[in-house]
Amino acid sequence: MSEFKLDREEPMKIGFFLIENFTMLALASALEPLRMANQLSGEELYSWTLIGSTTDLVTASDGIQISPDKTIADVANYDLVFVVSGINVMESHQPQEIRWLRTLVGRVRVLGGLCTGSYLLAKAGLLDGYSCSAHWECLAALQEEYPLVYCNNHLFSFDRDRITCTGGDVPMHMVMHLISMNHGANLANAISDMFVCERIRDSKEPQRVRLSAPNFVNQPKLSEALQLMEANVEEPIELKEIADLVGISRRHLERLFLAYLSCSPSRFYLKLRLERARQLLTQTPLSIVEISAVCGFISAPHFSRSYRKHMGRSPKAERDLRRKPSSNMMLLEESSGQIGTNSGLSLGKAKSESSFGSVLAIDH
């Protein structure tokens, strides 16, 4: 952990490299603890800079535009640079941004990724041999495309000179850990109190990615079963084996699923595999045959039938739909002569994401 600790009195200089369609929540969650650390300590412990590939405004996924402080052409020294990205990460970045990331090796002490930023670090070859965390929505693509990266389902990861995390408010917890390393747990806990945050979450807590999971925090057997399912998508395991591994009967397992998830274990397992398939269809160039194998289906026709039945469209139609540009918004703007609202533009961008309409589709 020595890479993450300062051995000097100067503020830690942090750069946030904003990629088009970045997630505003991820940026704010990482930045606000730094501000509060300075406020509560009464001194400048951290300084930060917003970096863009050019001087142009960078648009977040919610339509809000931010003017960067610096560009990749500016010469600046940073202790830590975070790549901040969000939706449609495979298409939102530019080749020069990947090239710039590679130039940071040896010039920046630590490189990090927020939300889907890990994907771009991996694309730049900067996560080979490292453990990393990333938002669950791009995790499947990252695992398939970059086998030298040790992906995990943890909230965040500190591995030598790399620091990566998932999305939502997780960057806040990760940065509070960083602050604790450099300036002690008392300061980090005081920041948590100021943000009305019940506790600072641990790095190894798993992403609670569930298709429908209201309240089973106090059901460890159910939680274990869900984690087994998530870890065994390519080669599904029998329900009896899952029950045996968690130490309960199959009937008990079925009762837990019905009580807390309102569906059978087999139904939930199928939904989990189909959701993984949706991510791979929209985020990777893998063929439908390859995706069917990766998601544990005995054949491509079997996969296609299951996908159409439960998702409402064929795998090919899913892929074609997500890759088409949003024509409805363009027609509306051209006919009215008006520019769409930020909310409308952000919805148009989201149509290429694997999660778009997923709640309705999964409930079919």
C-alpha positions in Angstrom: 0.0 0.0 0.0 3.0 2.3 0.0 2.2 3.6 -3.5 -0.9 5.2 -2.0 0.8 7.0 0.9 2.5 10.4 0.6 5.9 10.9 2.2 6.0 14.7 1.9 4.1 17.7 3.1 2.8 18.9 -0.3 -0.9 18.3 -1.2 -1.6 15.1 -3.2 -2.2 16.2 -6.8 -5.0 14.3 -8.4 -6.2 14.5 -12.0 -9.7 13.5 -13.1 -9.5 12.6 -16.8 -13.1 13.0 -18.1 -14.3 10.8 -21.0 -17.3 11.8 -23.0 -20.5 10.4 -21.4 -18.8 10.1 -18.0 -20.9 9.5 -15.0 -21.4 12.6 -12.9 -22.1 10.7 -9.7 -18.8 8.8 -10.0 -16.9 12.1 -10.4 -18.7 13.9 -7.5 -18.4 10.8 -5.2 -14.6 10.8 -5.6 -14.1 14.6 -5.5 -16.3 15.5 -2.5 -14.3 13.6 0.1 -11.1 15.4 -1.0 -12.9 18.8 -0.6 -14.1 17.7 2.9 -10.7 16.4 3.9 -9.3 19.9 3.2 -12.2 21.6 5.0 -12.1 19.4 8.1 -8.3 19.5 8.4 -8.1 23.2 7.8 -5.3 22.7 5.3 -4.8 21.8 1.6 -4.2 18.0 1.8 -5.4 17.4 -1.7 -5.6 19.4 -4.9 -7.5 18.3 -8.1 -7.7 19.1 -11.7 -10.3 18.2 -14.4 -8.6 17.0 -17.5 -10.1 16.8 -21.0 -8.7 15.5 -24.3 -9.2 19.1 -25.7 -10.5 22.4 -24.4 -14.0 21.5 -25.5 -16.7 21.0 -23.0 -17.1 17.4 -21.8 -20.6 16.1 -21.6 -21.7 13.8 -18.8 -24.3 11.1 -19.3 -26.9 13.3 -17.7 -26.3 16.0 -20.3 -24.4 18.4 -18.0 -21.3 19.9 -19.6 -18.1 20.6 -17.8 -15.1 22.7 -18.9 -11.8 21.0 -18.2 -9.1 22.8 -16.3 -6.3 21.2 -18.4 -5.9 19.1 -21.5 -3.8 16.1 -22.3 -1.5 18.5 -24.2 -0.6 20.4 -21.0 2.5 19.3 -19.1 1.5 18.7 -15.5 2.7 16.6 -12.6 0.1 14.4 -10.9 0.4 11.9 -8.1 -2.7 10.1 -9.1 -4.9 10.2 -12.3 -8.4 8.8 -12.4 -10.1 7.9 -15.7 -13.7 8.9 -15.3 -16.1 7.3 -17.8 -19.6 6.0 -17.9 -22.1 4.8 -20.5 -21.2 3.5 -23.9 -17.5 3.4 -22.9 -16.5 1.3 -25.9 -17.5 4.0 -28.3 -17.1 7.1 -26.1 -13.3 7.3 -26.0 -10.9 8.5 -28.6 -7.6 6.9 -29.8 -5.5 9.8 -28.6 -7.0 9.4 -25.1 -5.7 5.8 -24.9 -2.3 6.9 -26.3 -2.1 9.6 -23.6 -2.9 7.1 -20.8 0.1 5.0 -21.9 2.4 8.0 -21.6 1.5 8.4 -17.9 3.4 5.2 -17.0 6.5 6.4 -15.1 5.3 10.0 -14.9 2.3 9.4 -12.5 2.7 7.5 -9.3 -0.8 5.9 -9.4 -3.4 5.3 -12.1 -7.0 4.7 -11.4 -10.4 4.1 -12.9 -13.9 5.2 -11.8 -17.0 3.4 -12.9 -16.2 2.0 -16.3 -12.7 3.7 -16.4 -11.1 0.4 -15.7 -12.1 -0.7 -19.2 -10.0 2.1 -20.8 -7.0 1.4 -18.5 -7.2 -2.2 -19.7 -7.5 -1.2 -23.3 -4.4 0.9 -22.9 -2.6 -2.3 -21.5 -2.2 -0.7 -18.1 -4.1 -3.4 -16.1 -2.3 -6.5 -17.3 -1.4 -8.6 -14.3 -3.4 -6.3 -11.9 -6.5 -7.0 -9.9 -9.3 -4.6 -10.8 -12.8 -3.6 -10.1 -15.3 -2.1 -12.6 -18.9 -1.3 -12.8 -20.8 -4.6 -13.3 -22.2 -3.3 -16.6 -18.8 -3.4 -18.4 -17.3 -6.2 -16.3 -18.4 -9.0 -18.7 -16.8 -7.2 -21.7 -13.6 -6.5 -19.7 -13.2 -10.1 -18.7 -13.8 -11.4 -22.2 -11.6 -8.9 -24.0 -8.7 -8.6 -21.6 -7.9 -12.0 -20.1 -4.6 -10.8 -18.6 -6.6 -8.5 -16.2 -7.7 -10.1 -13.0 -11.3 -8.9 -12.7 -13.2 -9.2 -9.5 -16.6 -8.4 -8.2 -15.3 -6.2 -5.3 -16.4 -2.7 -4.8 -12.9 -1.4 -5.3 -9.3 -2.6 -5.5 -6.0 -1.3 -4.4 -3.2 -3.2 -6.2 0.3 -1.8 -6.2 0.1 1.4 -8.3 -3.4 0.9 -9.6 -6.7 1.8 -7.9 -10.0 0.9 -9.5 -13.6 0.9 -8.4 -17.2 0.3 -9.5 -19.8 3.1 -9.9 -22.5 4.8 -7.9 -21.3 6.1 -4.6 -18.5 3.6 -4.3 -15.8 6.1 -5.4 -16.6 8.0 -2.2 -15.8 5.0 0.0 -12.7 4.2 -2.0 -11.4 7.8 -1.6 -12.2 7.8 2.1 -10.0 4.7 2.4 -7.2 6.6 0.5 -7.6 9.5 2.9 -7.4 7.1 5.9 -4.1 5.7 4.6 -2.6 9.1 4.3 -4.1 11.0 7.1 -5.7 8.5 9.5 -9.0 6.9 10.2 -10.2 9.8 12.4 -10.3 12.1 9.4 -11.9 9.6 7.2 -14.6 8.8 9.8 -15.3 12.5 10.2 -15.8 12.9 6.5 -18.2 9.9 6.6 -20.2 11.6 9.3 -20.3 14.9 7.4 -21.8 13.0 4.4 -24.4 11.2 6.7 -22.8 8.0 5.6 -23.5 5.1 8.0 -20.2 3.5 7.5 -17.2 3.3 5.2 -17.6 0.2 3.1 -14.9 -2.4 2.8 -13.1 -2.9 -0.5 -13.8 -6.6 -0.7 -17.6 -6.2 -0.4 -19.2 -7.6 -3.6 -21.2 -5.6 -5.9 -24.8 -6.5 -5.0 -25.9 -7.0 -8.6 -29.3 -8.7 -8.5 -32.1 -8.8 -10.9 -34.6 -8.4 -8.1 -33.3 -8.5 -4.5 -35.2 -6.4 -2.0 -34.2 -7.5 1.5 -32.0 -10.5 2.2 -29.1 -8.9 4.0 -29.8 -11.2 6.9 -30.1 -14.3 4.7 -26.5 -15.5 4.3 -27.5 -18.8 2.7 -29.4 -17.0 0.0 -26.5 -14.6 -0.5 -24.0 -17.5 -0.8 -26.3 -19.2 -3.4 -26.5 -16.0 -5.4 -22.8 -15.5 -5.4 -22.3 -19.1 -6.6 -24.7 -18.5 -9.5 -22.9 -15.3 -10.5 -19.5 -17.1 -10.4 -20.7 -20.0 -12.5 -22.4 -18.5 -15.5 -20.3 -20.3 -18.2 -20.8 -23.7 -16.6 -24.0 -23.6 -14.6 -24.1 -25.9 -11.6 -27.1 -28.0 -10.6 -29.4 -26.6 -8.0 -28.9 -29.5 -5.7 -25.1 -28.9 -5.8 -25.7 -25.2 -4.9 -27.9 -26.3 -2.0 -25.3 -28.7 -0.8 -22.5 -26.1 -1.1 -24.4 -23.6 1.1 -25.5 -26.3 3.5 -29.2 -26.4 3.1 -31.7 -28.7 1.3 -32.9 -28.0 -2.2 -36.5 -27.4 -0.9 -35.1 -24.9 1.6 -33.2 -23.1 -1.2 -36.4 -22.9 -3.3 -38.4 -21.5 -0.4 -35.7 -18.7 0.2 -35.9 -17.7 -3.5 -39.7 -17.6 -3.5 -39.8 -15.6 -0.3 -37.1 -13.0 -1.1 -36.9 -13.0 -4.9 -40.4 -14.1 -5.9 -39.2 -16.7 -8.3 -37.6 -20.1 -8.4 -33.9 -20.6 -8.2 -33.8 -22.0 -11.8 -35.7 -19.0 -13.1 -33.4 -16.6 -11.4 -30.3 -18.5 -12.6 -31.6 -18.2 -16.2 -32.3 -14.5 -15.8 -28.8 -14.0 -14.6 -27.3 -15.8 -17.6 -29.5 -13.9 -20.0 -28.6 -10.6 -18.5 -24.9 -11.5 -18.9 -25.7 -12.4 -22.6 -27.4 -9.0 -23.0 -24.2 -7.3 -21.8 -22.0 -9.3 -24.2 -24.3 -8.7 -27.1 -24.2 -4.9 -26.7 -20.7 -4.4 -25.5 -18.5 -6.9 -27.3 -18.0 -8.2 -30.9 -18.4 -11.8 -29.7 -20.5 -13.9 -32.1 -23.9 -15.2 -30.9 -22.4 -18.7 -30.9 -19.6 -17.6 -28.6 -22.0 -15.8 -26.3 -24.2 -18.8 -26.0 -21.2 -20.9 -24.9 -19.9 -18.2 -22.5 -23.4 -17.9 -20.9 -23.8 -21.7 -20.4 -26.3 -22.7 -23.1 -25.9 -26.0 -24.8 -26.3 -24.6 -28.3 -26.8 -21.3 -30.2 -30.4 -22.2 -31.2 -31.3 -23.1 -27.5 -29.8 -19.7 -26.5 -31.7 -17.8 -29.2 -35.0 -19.4 -28.2 -34.5 -18.7 -24.5 -33.5 -15.1 -25.2 -36.4 -14.4 -27.4 -38.9 -15.9 -25.0 -37.6 -14.0 -21.9 -36.2 -10.8 -23.4 -38.9 -10.3 -26.1 -36.5 -10.2 -29.0 -33.9 -12.4 -30.6 -30.2 -11.9 -29.8 -29.6 -10.5 -33.3 -32.4 -8.0 -32.9 -31.0 -7.0 -29.5 -27.6 -6.3 -31.0 -29.0 -4.5 -34.0 -31.3 -2.4 -31.8 -28.5 -1.2 -29.4 -26.2 -0.3 -32.3 -28.6 1.8 -34.2 -28.3 5.5 -33.6 -31.3 7.1 -31.9 -33.4 8.2 -34.9 -36.5 9.3 -33.0 -34.8 12.2 -31.3 -33.2 13.4 -34.5 -36.5 13.4 -36.3 -38.1 15.3 -33.4 -35.4 17.9 -33.5 -35.4 18.3 -37.2 -39.2 18.7 -37.4 -39.5 21.1 -34.6 -36.3 23.1 -35.1 -35.6 22.7 -31.4 -32.7 21.1 -29.6 -33.6 18.3 -27.2 -33.4 18.7 -23.5 -30.5 17.3 -21.5 -32.8 14.6 -20.2 -33.9 13.7 -23.7 -30.3 13.6 -25.0 -29.2 11.5 -22.1 -32.0 9.0 -22.7 -31.0 8.8 -26.4 -27.4 8.0 -25.4 -28.6 5.4 -22.9 -30.4 3.4 -25.7 -27.1 1.8 -26.6 -26.5 0.5 -23.1 -27.2 -3.1 -22.1 -29.3 -2.0 -19.2 -31.7 0.1 -21.3 -35.2 -1.2 -20.8 -33.8 -4.2 -18.9 -36.2 -4.0 -15.9 -39.3 -4.3 -18.2 -37.7 -6.9 -20.3 -36.6 -9.1 -17.4 -40.1 -9.0 -16.0 -41.7 -10.5 -19.1 
